[in-house]
Amino acid sequence: MPIIRSAKKALRQSKRKNERNTEYKTKIKKTKKTISKSLIAKDVETAGGELKSFYKIVDKAAKRNVIHKNKANRLKSRLAKKIKSAK
């Protein structure tokens, strides 16, 4: 455990950031999973509706530097391509 006051504060900050980052990453994974399940079930309309919320979550994560902006664009592009090919 840290002894110096600034090190204690840094530890508190890193714990908070870690919780937020994992929250964003789990949201991304969950929405991606729901979209892929709806694609497997041949329900393209539901997948298209979920895609909008997926874009929102991924863009917020990229904005807050949880993931890199190029990774966000790559995730969005790949998922949109899958939905388009399913139609």
Residue frames as qw, qx, qy, qz and C-alpha x, y, z in Angstrom:
[[0.000, 0.888, 0.461, 0.000, 0.00, 0.00, 0.00],
 [0.371, 0.606, -0.044, 0.703, 1.18, 3.52, -0.70],
 [0.469, -0.469, -0.438, 0.606, 2.44, 5.67, 2.15],
 [0.138, -0.135, 0.083, 0.978, 2.74, 9.08, 0.50],
 [0.355, 0.517, 0.466, -0.625, -0.47, 11.09, 0.21],
 [0.413, 0.538, -0.350, -0.646, -0.12, 11.70, -3.54],
 [0.169, 0.178, -0.947, -0.206, 0.42, 7.98, -4.11],
 [0.214, 0.315, 0.835, -0.397, -2.76, 7.22, -2.13],
 [0.423, 0.588, 0.134, -0.676, -4.70, 9.66, -4.29],
 [0.316, 0.444, -0.674, -0.499, -3.23, 8.16, -7.46],
 [0.018, 0.026, 0.999, -0.044, -4.33, 4.71, -6.28],
 [0.336, 0.483, 0.604, -0.538, -7.89, 5.94, -5.65],
 [0.402, 0.604, -0.197, -0.659, -7.99, 7.57, -9.07],
 [0.215, 0.317, -0.853, -0.353, -6.70, 4.50, -10.86],
 [0.176, 0.209, 0.934, -0.230, -9.31, 2.31, -9.13],
 [0.406, 0.592, 0.345, -0.605, -12.11, 4.63, -10.25],
 [0.358, 0.574, -0.470, -0.566, -10.78, 4.77, -13.81],
 [0.017, 0.160, -0.978, -0.129, -10.40, 0.99, -13.88],
 [0.317, 0.383, 0.782, -0.376, -14.04, 0.52, -12.84],
 [0.431, 0.664, 0.061, -0.608, -15.27, 2.94, -15.50],
 [0.235, 0.503, -0.703, -0.445, -13.12, 1.38, -18.21],
 [0.089, 0.018, 0.996, 0.005, -14.29, -2.15, -17.43],
 [0.395, 0.513, 0.558, -0.519, -17.89, -0.91, -17.42],
 [0.423, 0.644, -0.247, -0.588, -17.50, 0.50, -20.93],
 [0.149, 0.363, -0.877, -0.277, -15.77, -2.63, -22.19],
 [0.228, 0.191, 0.934, -0.199, -18.46, -4.92, -20.79],
 [0.460, 0.601, 0.290, -0.586, -21.19, -2.75, -22.37],
 [0.342, 0.570, -0.548, -0.507, -19.43, -3.05, -25.71],
 [0.022, 0.162, -0.983, -0.084, -19.14, -6.83, -25.38],
 [0.338, 0.340, 0.776, -0.410, -22.76, -7.27, -24.30],
 [0.499, 0.633, 0.085, -0.586, -24.25, -5.22, -27.14],
 [0.266, 0.497, -0.727, -0.391, -21.97, -6.92, -29.65],
 [0.117, -0.009, 0.989, -0.092, -23.13, -10.28, -28.34],
 [0.441, 0.479, 0.573, -0.498, -26.82, -9.35, -28.56],
 [0.453, 0.637, -0.268, -0.564, -26.34, -8.18, -32.15],
 [0.177, 0.353, -0.887, -0.239, -24.56, -11.39, -33.12],
 [0.270, 0.179, 0.904, -0.278, -27.30, -13.48, -31.46],
 [0.505, 0.593, 0.303, -0.549, -29.99, -11.64, -33.40],
 [0.365, 0.583, -0.555, -0.468, -28.01, -12.16, -36.62],
 [0.038, -0.142, 0.989, 0.024, -27.82, -15.88, -35.91],
 [0.325, 0.416, 0.764, -0.370, -31.58, -15.88, -35.39],
 [0.252, 0.354, 0.612, 0.660, -31.96, -14.11, -38.78],
 [0.089, -0.870, -0.459, 0.155, -33.56, -11.07, -37.08],
 [0.507, 0.278, 0.112, 0.808, -31.89, -8.30, -39.08],
 [0.140, -0.788, -0.230, -0.553, -34.27, -5.52, -37.96],
 [0.677, -0.728, -0.091, 0.062, -33.44, -6.01, -34.29],
 [0.756, -0.129, 0.095, 0.634, -29.73, -6.10, -35.13],
 [0.294, 0.554, 0.209, 0.750, -30.08, -2.83, -37.03],
 [0.379, -0.841, -0.166, -0.348, -31.76, -1.20, -34.06],
 [0.785, -0.554, 0.010, 0.277, -29.09, -2.45, -31.69],
 [0.684, 0.278, 0.094, 0.668, -26.39, -1.18, -34.05],
 [0.007, 0.814, 0.068, 0.577, -27.34, 2.41, -33.27],
 [0.635, -0.758, 0.087, -0.124, -26.87, 1.86, -29.53],
 [0.889, -0.109, 0.104, 0.433, -23.61, 0.00, -30.26],
 [0.447, 0.597, 0.054, 0.664, -22.32, 3.03, -32.17],
 [0.295, -0.856, 0.015, -0.424, -23.19, 5.27, -29.24],
 [0.822, -0.552, 0.112, 0.088, -21.41, 3.09, -26.67],
 [0.825, 0.106, 0.132, 0.540, -18.30, 2.61, -28.80],
 [0.283, 0.720, 0.051, 0.632, -18.04, 6.31, -29.63],
 [0.464, -0.838, 0.077, -0.276, -18.30, 7.26, -25.97],
 [0.885, -0.350, 0.144, 0.271, -15.62, 4.73, -25.05],
 [0.672, 0.356, 0.124, 0.637, -13.34, 6.15, -27.74],
 [0.016, -0.856, -0.048, -0.514, -14.08, 9.70, -26.61],
 [0.586, -0.762, 0.197, -0.191, -13.03, 8.86, -23.07],
 [0.267, 0.657, -0.703, 0.053, -9.89, 7.02, -24.24],
 [0.790, -0.223, 0.520, -0.235, -11.07, 3.62, -23.04],
 [0.784, 0.199, 0.497, 0.313, -10.40, 2.27, -26.53],
 [0.248, -0.295, 0.373, 0.844, -8.52, 3.83, -29.42],
 [0.482, 0.525, 0.094, -0.695, -10.58, 5.71, -31.99],
 [0.381, 0.384, -0.714, -0.445, -9.32, 3.48, -34.81],
 [0.011, -0.052, -0.988, 0.144, -10.42, 0.41, -32.89],
 [0.362, 0.434, 0.519, -0.641, -13.84, 1.98, -32.41],
 [0.484, 0.525, -0.281, -0.642, -14.13, 2.63, -36.13],
 [0.235, 0.261, -0.913, -0.209, -12.98, -0.91, -36.90],
 [0.169, 0.200, 0.894, -0.363, -15.56, -2.45, -34.56],
 [0.446, 0.524, 0.276, -0.671, -18.35, -0.35, -36.02],
 [0.407, 0.499, -0.533, -0.549, -17.33, -1.11, -39.59],
 [0.114, 0.139, -0.981, -0.072, -17.10, -4.86, -39.09],
 [0.247, 0.326, 0.799, -0.442, -20.45, -5.09, -37.37],
 [0.457, 0.567, 0.048, -0.683, -22.18, -2.93, -39.98],
 [0.316, 0.401, -0.743, -0.433, -20.68, -5.11, -42.70],
 [0.044, 0.058, 0.990, -0.122, -22.06, -8.26, -41.03],
 [0.356, 0.488, 0.560, -0.568, -25.53, -6.75, -40.78],
 [0.415, 0.579, -0.264, -0.650, -25.44, -5.56, -44.38],
 [0.234, 0.269, -0.887, -0.292, -24.40, -8.99, -45.63],
 [0.181, 0.203, 0.908, -0.320, -27.18, -10.61, -43.57],
 [0.469, 0.518, 0.217, -0.682, -29.78, -8.53, -45.41]]
